[in-house]
Amino acid sequence: MACRSSRQPHAIIEKLNAALNTVLASQDVRARLAIEGAEPLPSTPAEYGADIDREETQWSKVVKASGARRSSSTAQKTERNRTQQLWAPDSIAARH
């Protein structure tokens, strides 16, 4: 289930994937994920990559069919700044 990347050596991806799958097999982790409404789906890097490719193909068609357009770079920067401010430690502490 570890993310594939052409920039990372295959051995590192395999090692991370094995560690992640070990953690996902833990009853404690499975219970915590269930509380959050999630279900672990351990897989190999190749399976995960195929899932991502399928999702990207499917959702690309939906986006194209919708006529959605990318927002301007100024709007993207504004949104990125707003998100960074929203998740800044001081901002989170102030909300809690």
PLY file of the C-alpha trace (Angstrom):
ply
format ascii 1.0
element vertex 96
property float x
property float y
property float z
element edge 95
property int vertex1
property int vertex2
end_header
0.00 0.00 0.00
3.03 2.27 0.04
2.98 4.90 -2.67
4.98 4.18 -5.76
7.41 6.78 -6.97
9.91 6.77 -9.79
12.24 8.77 -7.54
12.49 6.13 -4.81
14.46 2.90 -5.10
12.20 -0.14 -5.43
13.79 -1.73 -2.34
12.77 1.23 -0.18
9.20 1.15 -1.49
9.01 -2.59 -0.76
10.39 -2.11 2.76
7.91 0.69 3.53
5.08 -1.37 2.08
5.98 -4.39 4.24
6.11 -2.20 7.36
2.79 -0.56 6.54
1.10 -3.90 5.90
2.45 -5.19 9.24
0.94 -2.19 11.02
-2.36 -2.58 9.18
-2.55 -6.19 10.39
-2.48 -5.02 14.02
-5.81 -5.41 15.80
-5.22 -2.10 17.62
-4.77 -0.23 14.35
-7.71 -1.99 12.71
-9.91 -1.06 15.69
-8.81 2.57 15.54
-9.46 2.73 11.80
-12.90 1.17 12.33
-13.75 3.93 14.82
-12.90 6.42 12.09
-15.04 4.50 9.59
-12.06 3.22 7.61
-11.09 -0.29 6.61
-7.46 -1.17 5.88
-6.81 -2.63 2.46
-3.23 -3.91 2.47
-1.77 -4.35 -1.00
1.44 -4.43 -2.95
2.96 -1.30 -4.50
1.93 -2.61 -7.93
-1.68 -3.14 -6.82
-1.77 0.30 -5.25
-0.36 1.85 -8.42
-3.00 0.10 -10.52
-5.73 1.40 -8.16
-4.41 4.95 -8.51
-4.24 4.64 -12.30
-7.86 3.37 -12.42
-9.09 6.17 -10.16
-7.21 8.80 -12.14
-8.69 7.54 -15.41
-12.20 7.40 -13.98
-12.15 10.81 -12.33
-10.39 12.50 -15.24
-13.36 11.53 -17.41
-15.79 12.92 -14.84
-13.90 16.22 -14.55
-13.65 16.61 -18.32
-17.35 15.84 -18.75
-18.24 18.40 -16.09
-16.42 21.19 -17.92
-14.56 22.13 -14.72
-11.54 24.35 -15.22
-8.43 24.84 -13.14
-8.57 28.02 -11.11
-6.11 30.79 -11.80
-2.68 30.63 -10.22
-3.55 33.65 -8.05
-6.61 31.86 -6.72
-4.55 28.73 -6.11
-1.94 30.70 -4.16
-4.67 32.38 -2.11
-6.26 29.02 -1.30
-2.87 27.48 -0.44
-2.12 30.39 1.92
-5.53 30.08 3.54
-5.00 26.35 4.03
-1.54 26.89 5.51
-2.94 29.47 7.91
-5.83 27.20 8.84
-3.48 24.36 9.75
-0.80 26.46 11.44
-0.20 25.24 15.02
-1.27 28.59 16.52
-4.47 28.54 14.51
-5.32 24.99 15.57
-4.61 25.78 19.23
-6.85 28.85 19.06
-9.76 26.76 17.77
-9.52 24.18 20.57
0 1
1 2
2 3
3 4
4 5
5 6
6 7
7 8
8 9
9 10
10 11
11 12
12 13
13 14
14 15
15 16
16 17
17 18
18 19
19 20
20 21
21 22
22 23
23 24
24 25
25 26
26 27
27 28
28 29
29 30
30 31
31 32
32 33
33 34
34 35
35 36
36 37
37 38
38 39
39 40
40 41
41 42
42 43
43 44
44 45
45 46
46 47
47 48
48 49
49 50
50 51
51 52
52 53
53 54
54 55
55 56
56 57
57 58
58 59
59 60
60 61
61 62
62 63
63 64
64 65
65 66
66 67
67 68
68 69
69 70
70 71
71 72
72 73
73 74
74 75
75 76
76 77
77 78
78 79
79 80
80 81
81 82
82 83
83 84
84 85
85 86
86 87
87 88
88 89
89 90
90 91
91 92
92 93
93 94
94 95
